Amino acid sequence: MVYAAMQNFGGTKAEFPHLWGDIPGREFIGLSDDDEDEVLATLADHLSL
């Protein structure tokens, strides 16, 4: 998606004059190291059936 980076990281009117105003970053998904370990463990358990 063309606009995905803007929605994820945000932007300011100073950086992008075509914006009506500043857009706050809204991180779509963030994984901590613990979250990543949990996801990988869940996938490993599921795939080992």
C-alpha positions, 0 to 999 in steps of 0.5 A: 500500500502506498500510504502504509508507511505514513499511517505506520510512522506518521508525518508532519505537514512541514515534511509533507506540504500536501497534508492537511495537518500532522498525522500521528504514527499508529504502529500497526503491529509491534512485537517485543522480543518476548512477543516474537518468542511467543509467536514462534513457539505457538507456530512451532507447536501448531506445526508439530501436530 
